[in-house]
Amino acid sequence: MPGLERVGEVYALYISPDLIGQGIGRTLLDEAHDQMKSQGFEMSALWVLCDNQRARRFYERAGYQADGAAQDDVYDGITLTELRYQRLL
């Protein structure tokens, strides 16, 4: 989103699969947003694996939108595509 200079990043958010659905991820994400806002950030960004539909839905429900940016990362010889998501704080 153009014109905003203060962008914080959620670098990683992982929840043990047996704990998914209990609100832990949302609580952690809300706290990250609160911390970013308290430090003067106007927007939050994160990268999510293109094929991780569950994570993409989670972030979309939290107000994030894919902004069209993509990048490929290679892990153990396998190329994985990540999409950038952003949301206003």
Backbone as a ProteinNet text record, in pm:
[ID]
protein_1_A
[PRIMARY]
MPGLERVGEVYALYISPDLIGQGIGRTLLDEAHDQMKSQGFEMSALWVLCDNQRARRFYERAGYQADGAAQDDVYDGITLTELRYQRLL
[TERTIARY]
84.8	0	90.1	85.7	177.9	159.2	269.8	265	292.6	294.7	321.6	466	537.9	679	708.7	627.7	655.4	584.3	657	599.9	672.6	596.5	650.3	628.2	702.3	689.4	669.4	570.7	555.2	645.9	757	856.8	814.5	761.2	717.4	612.2	513.8	410.5	373	414	387	316.8	214.4	139.6	144.9	169.8	169.9	36.8	40.6	-84.1	-192.2	-153.1	-254.3	-319.1	-267.5	-324.2	-398.1	-396	-464.2	-614.2	-674	-817.8	-855.4	-756.4	-784.2	-767.5	-737.7	-724.8	-584.8	-490.9	-354	-289.4	-303.4	-245	-301.2	-430.3	-493.9	-446.7	-432.8	-384.2	-242.2	-155.9	-18.2	-13.5	-94.5	-96.4	-148.5	-252.5	-304.4	-197.2	-121.7	-15.1	94.6	129	228.2	179.4	51.7	-5.7	0.1	-35.4	-31.2	110.8	208.2	347.3	394.3	358.2	398.1	336.7	207.1	139.6	203.5	239.8	299.1	437.2	498.9	629.9	619.9	498.6	479.6	465.6	451.8	432.3	288.6	272.6	141	82.9	167.1	126.4	205.4	146.4	213.2	221.6	334.4	353.7	401.1	377	426.7	431.6	506.7	515.7	456.4	376.4	312.2	329.5	350.1	366.5	241.4	262.1	152.5	57.1	109.5	26.7	-35.4	-5.1	-58.1	-192.3	-295.6	-428.7	-481.7	-452.4	-500.7	-442.8	-312	-247.3	-299.3	-316.4	-366	-504.8	-592.4	-726.5	-718.1	-627	-608.3	-570.9	-472.2	-427.6	-533.2	-605.1	-711.4	-822.2	-856.7	-956.7	-907.7	-775.1	-716.5	-698.4	-747.9	-743.7	-630.5	-549.3	-439.1	-490.1	-419.9	-449.1	-318.2	-319.9	-203.9	-187.9	-64.6	-42.1	20.7	32	85.5	233.1	304.1	446.9	463.7	560.6	591.6	742.7	789.1	931.5	947.3	1052.5	1085.3	1201	1186.7	1293.6	1321.9	1448.4	1488.2	1522.8	1454.1	1477.8	1510.5	1629.3	1671.7	1651.8	1682.8	1674.9	1535.2	1437.5	1299.3	1263.2	1213	1173.2	1029.6	1011.7	879.6	847.9	728.5	686.1	610.1	648.9	582.2	515.4	399.5	326.1	332.5	345.1	345.3	201.8	169	41	66.3	-25.8	-13.9	-149.8	-145.2	-267.8	-231.9	-325.5	-309.5	-323.2	-245.7	-258.8	-353.7
-116.4	0	123.6	197.9	309.8	421.4	491.7	608	582.4	457.7	426.7	379.8	441.4	410.2	316.9	316.1	238.7	103.7	2	-131.3	-228.7	-293.8	-399.7	-533.3	-634.6	-766	-874.5	-959.3	-1081.9	-1182.9	-1214.7	-1300	-1446.8	-1492.6	-1632.3	-1645.6	-1729.9	-1760.4	-1906.5	-1989.8	-2132.8	-2180.5	-2258.9	-2319.1	-2470.3	-2542.4	-2688.9	-2735.7	-2827.4	-2871	-2917.4	-2975.9	-3023	-2908.5	-2785.8	-2669.8	-2573.9	-2604.3	-2518	-2517	-2399.3	-2385.5	-2341.5	-2316.9	-2276.6	-2126	-2050.9	-1906.4	-1858.8	-1949.3	-1912.3	-1827.9	-1869	-1795	-1654.5	-1641.6	-1509.9	-1420.6	-1479.5	-1403.8	-1353.9	-1441.1	-1400.9	-1293.1	-1308.7	-1210.6	-1075.7	-1077.8	-953.4	-884	-960	-901.2	-841.8	-911	-857	-724.4	-718.8	-594.6	-483.4	-514.8	-414.7	-362.8	-452.3	-412.1	-323.3	-360.5	-279.6	-139.8	-134.1	-4.4	81.7	21.3	98.1	152	92.4	137.1	227.6	266.2	362.5	304.6	173	114	137.2	156.5	183.7	63.2	-31.5	-146.5	-268.5	-385.1	-511.5	-591.2	-656.7	-742.5	-879.5	-978.3	-1113	-1190.2	-1297.7	-1385.6	-1520.2	-1576.1	-1704.8	-1793	-1921.8	-2014.7	-2015.1	-2006.8	-2001.5	-2118.9	-2236.3	-2357	-2379.5	-2293.5	-2311.6	-2239.9	-2305.9	-2246	-2216.2	-2302.9	-2281.6	-2151.9	-2131.1	-2009.1	-1886.2	-1899	-1785	-1743.4	-1838.6	-1807.6	-1742.2	-1793.6	-1737	-1589.8	-1558.8	-1420.2	-1332.2	-1386.3	-1308.8	-1275.5	-1369.3	-1341.3	-1234.1	-1222.1	-1121.4	-986.8	-975.8	-848.3	-831	-932.3	-923.9	-948.7	-887.6	-909.9	-931.8	-1026.1	-1044	-917.9	-868.8	-743.6	-765.4	-890.5	-920.4	-954.7	-930.2	-963.5	-1112.4	-1172.6	-1314.4	-1332	-1434.3	-1466	-1616.8	-1667.2	-1808.5	-1826.1	-1922.4	-1960.6	-2107.6	-2144.5	-2284.2	-2341.5	-2448.8	-2520.5	-2665	-2707.8	-2845.6	-2884.8	-2792.1	-2820	-2808.9	-2771.5	-2758.1	-2610.2	-2565	-2425.5	-2408	-2314.9	-2283.8	-2137.9	-2112.3	-1976	-1919.7	-1797.8	-1726.6	-1602.5	-1568.6	-1447.8	-1349.5	-1222.1	-1119.7	-1074.8	-1068	-1017.3	-892.5	-796.4	-674.6	-635.3	-560.3	-502.3	-376.2	-283.4	-163.1	-198.5	-130	-147.7	-42
0	0	0	-105.5	-124.6	-23.3	0.6	85.4	232.1	273.8	413.6	426.9	518.6	532.2	648.4	749.9	870	861.9	812.5	795	886.3	975	1059.1	990.1	1031.4	968.1	1072.3	1047.5	1124.2	1054.4	1118	1052.7	1053.2	1163.3	1171.6	1280	1255.1	1352.4	1332.4	1425.2	1415.2	1541.1	1521.4	1630.6	1611.3	1717	1709.8	1651.9	1555.7	1490.7	1588.8	1701.2	1795.7	1874.4	1858.8	1927.8	1834.1	1704	1607.2	1636.8	1625.6	1646.8	1786.7	1872.7	2010.9	2032.9	1924.9	1937.5	1973	1984.5	2022.7	1913.4	1789.5	1678.1	1669.8	1685.9	1678.8	1793.9	1912.1	2027.9	2003.5	1951.7	1922.2	1814.8	1710.4	1603.1	1653.8	1735	1792.9	1876.5	1953.6	2034.8	1946	1838.4	1744.8	1686.6	1650.2	1597.4	1702.5	1825.6	1932.6	1953	1951.6	1969.5	1854.4	1732	1616.7	1625	1657.2	1667.4	1775.9	1888.7	1997.4	1961	1859.3	1813.6	1690.1	1654	1546.4	1407.4	1396.3	1263.9	1218.2	1088	1031	958.5	926.1	847.1	892.2	873.2	900.7	770.8	751.8	634.2	680.9	598.5	624.8	493.6	494.3	378.3	416.2	326.2	352	229.2	253.6	141.8	54.5	-73.9	-171.8	-154.8	-128.9	-119.9	17.7	114.8	250.1	262.9	212.9	210.8	350.7	445.7	582.6	639.8	623	673.5	599.2	469.9	393.4	440.6	467	518.7	656.9	742.1	875.1	865.6	782.3	769.2	702.8	606.8	542.1	642.4	729.9	834.1	930.9	943.9	1033.2	963	838.9	768.2	669.1	649.2	553.4	412	317.2	175.2	101.3	7.7	-79.2	-162	-172.8	-245.9	-383	-426.3	-558.9	-560.9	-451.2	-446	-416.1	-481.4	-459.7	-463.4	-393.6	-396.8	-385.4	-444.7	-435.4	-338.7	-249.1	-158	-179.4	-166.2	-183.8	-47.4	-10.4	114.4	81.3	119	92	-54.3	-144.1	-286.1	-345.5	-266.1	-313.2	-315.7	-430.3	-444	-396.6	-303.9	-249.5	-277.9	-324.9	-354.3	-235.4	-196.5	-88.8	-144.8	-87.2	-123.8	-8.4	-42	62.9	88.7	215.9	261.9	345.6	339.3	418.6	473.6	583.5	639.4	715.6	717.2	796.1	944.1	1024.7	1168.9	1220.9
[MASK]
+++++++++++++++++++++++++++++++++++++++++++++++++++++++++++++++++++++++++++++++++++++++++

